[in-house]
Amino acid sequence: MINTRRARLKNLGEVEQSVMDYIWAHGPSTAEACREALASSRPMKDSTIRTVLRRLEEKGYLSHAVERRTFIYKAADARQNVAVRAVKSIIDRFCGGSAEELLLGMVDGDVLNRQQLERMARKIADRSTENTAAEKRSRKNQRRWPES
């Protein structure tokens, strides 16, 4: 059995979050491109941005390739996948593993409104319909192609 569970990523500081936001929005980037892009909101020395990028790589958020002696950094995973893992961690740590408890708390805390809940309910219903159709196709294919 292969363990496919990913290790929990360490939290991001403010500057690290700004760098990740830039890389998720713009794709693979050099340290200089990151530094220049963030200069108006977060001026940094060259050594500072390189340290931030190295720490993000150590934390598992980035990886790099070398092109002509220049490090090109890219996100190790999509923003949405990182967000899903972060929320899953919150659910596990604060809600006893219950996504329902988290959502109810968000409703009680006025984080989610009726419109958002209705959109989620439609998405869940659509997903359920898609999964049911896929399961039927799978069963049909299994009957047609028995294993040897």
C-alpha positions as CSV (number, residue, x, y, z in Angstrom):
1,M,0.0,0.0,0.0
2,I,1.3,3.4,-1.0
3,N,0.9,6.3,1.4
4,T,-0.3,9.2,-0.8
5,R,-1.1,11.6,2.0
6,R,1.0,14.7,1.7
7,A,2.8,16.2,4.6
8,R,1.2,19.3,6.1
9,L,2.8,22.4,4.8
10,K,4.2,24.9,7.3
11,N,2.4,28.2,7.6
12,L,3.4,31.2,5.5
13,G,4.5,34.5,6.8
14,E,3.3,37.8,5.2
15,V,6.2,38.2,2.9
16,E,6.2,34.5,1.9
17,Q,2.5,34.8,1.1
18,S,3.1,37.8,-1.1
19,V,5.8,35.9,-3.0
20,M,3.6,32.8,-3.4
21,D,0.7,35.0,-4.6
22,Y,3.0,36.5,-7.2
23,I,4.3,33.1,-8.4
24,W,0.8,31.6,-8.5
25,A,-0.4,34.5,-10.6
26,H,2.6,34.8,-12.9
27,G,4.1,31.3,-13.1
28,P,7.8,30.3,-12.9
29,S,9.9,33.3,-12.0
30,T,13.4,34.4,-11.1
31,A,14.3,35.9,-7.8
32,E,14.9,39.3,-9.6
33,A,11.4,39.2,-11.2
34,C,9.8,38.5,-7.8
35,R,11.8,41.3,-6.2
36,E,11.0,43.8,-8.9
37,A,7.3,42.9,-8.9
38,L,6.9,43.2,-5.2
39,A,9.1,46.3,-4.9
40,S,6.2,48.8,-4.7
41,S,4.5,47.0,-1.8
42,R,7.4,45.2,-0.2
43,P,10.9,46.5,-1.1
44,M,13.5,43.8,-0.5
45,K,17.2,43.5,-1.1
46,D,18.4,40.8,-3.5
47,S,19.6,38.6,-0.6
48,T,16.3,38.9,1.2
49,I,14.2,37.7,-1.7
50,R,16.6,34.8,-2.3
51,T,16.3,33.8,1.4
52,V,12.5,34.0,1.2
53,L,12.5,31.8,-1.9
54,R,14.9,29.3,-0.4
55,R,12.7,29.1,2.7
56,L,9.6,28.6,0.6
57,E,11.4,25.8,-1.2
58,E,12.4,24.2,2.2
59,K,8.8,24.4,3.3
60,G,7.6,22.6,0.2
61,Y,5.8,25.4,-1.6
62,L,8.4,26.0,-4.3
63,S,10.8,24.0,-6.4
64,H,13.5,25.4,-8.8
65,A,15.3,24.6,-12.0
66,V,18.5,26.1,-13.1
67,E,18.8,27.8,-16.5
68,R,22.2,29.2,-17.3
69,R,23.1,29.7,-13.7
70,T,19.8,31.3,-12.9
71,F,17.3,29.7,-10.5
72,I,13.8,29.6,-11.9
73,Y,11.2,29.1,-9.1
74,K,7.8,27.5,-9.6
75,A,5.0,26.6,-7.3
76,A,5.2,23.0,-6.2
77,D,1.4,22.8,-6.2
78,A,-1.6,24.9,-7.4
79,R,-3.0,27.5,-5.1
80,Q,-6.3,25.6,-4.8
81,N,-4.6,22.4,-3.8
82,V,-2.6,24.2,-1.1
83,A,-5.8,25.9,0.1
84,V,-7.6,22.6,0.2
85,R,-4.9,21.0,2.4
86,A,-4.9,24.1,4.7
87,V,-8.6,23.9,5.2
88,K,-8.4,20.1,5.7
89,S,-5.8,20.8,8.4
90,I,-8.1,23.3,10.1
91,I,-11.0,20.8,9.9
92,D,-8.8,18.1,11.5
93,R,-7.3,20.3,14.2
94,F,-10.3,22.5,15.2
95,C,-13.4,20.6,14.1
96,G,-12.6,17.0,15.0
97,G,-12.4,16.1,11.3
98,S,-16.0,17.3,10.5
99,A,-16.3,19.6,7.5
100,E,-20.0,20.0,8.4
101,E,-18.9,21.5,11.8
102,L,-16.6,23.9,10.0
103,L,-19.4,25.0,7.6
104,L,-22.0,25.4,10.4
105,G,-19.5,27.5,12.3
106,M,-19.0,29.6,9.2
107,V,-22.7,30.1,8.8
108,D,-23.1,30.9,12.5
109,G,-20.2,33.4,12.3
110,D,-21.7,35.1,9.2
111,V,-18.8,34.0,7.1
112,L,-21.0,32.3,4.5
113,N,-24.3,33.8,3.3
114,R,-27.4,32.1,1.9
115,Q,-26.3,32.7,-1.7
116,Q,-23.0,31.0,-1.1
117,L,-24.6,28.1,0.6
118,E,-27.0,27.6,-2.3
119,R,-24.2,27.7,-4.8
120,M,-22.3,25.0,-2.8
121,A,-25.5,22.9,-2.6
122,R,-25.9,23.1,-6.4
123,K,-22.2,22.1,-6.9
124,I,-22.6,19.2,-4.5
125,A,-25.8,18.0,-6.3
126,D,-24.1,18.4,-9.7
127,R,-21.0,16.4,-8.5
128,S,-23.3,13.7,-7.0
129,T,-25.1,13.4,-10.4
130,E,-21.7,13.2,-12.2
131,N,-20.4,10.6,-9.9
132,T,-23.5,8.5,-10.2
133,A,-23.3,8.6,-14.0
134,A,-19.6,7.7,-13.9
135,E,-20.3,4.7,-11.5
136,K,-23.0,3.4,-13.9
137,R,-20.6,3.6,-16.9
138,S,-17.9,1.9,-14.9
139,R,-20.2,-1.0,-13.9
140,K,-21.4,-1.3,-17.5
141,N,-17.8,-1.5,-18.7
142,Q,-16.9,-4.1,-16.1
143,R,-19.7,-6.3,-17.3
144,R,-18.6,-5.9,-20.9
145,W,-14.9,-6.5,-20.3
146,P,-14.5,-9.2,-17.6
147,E,-11.1,-9.6,-16.1
148,S,-9.0,-12.5,-17.3
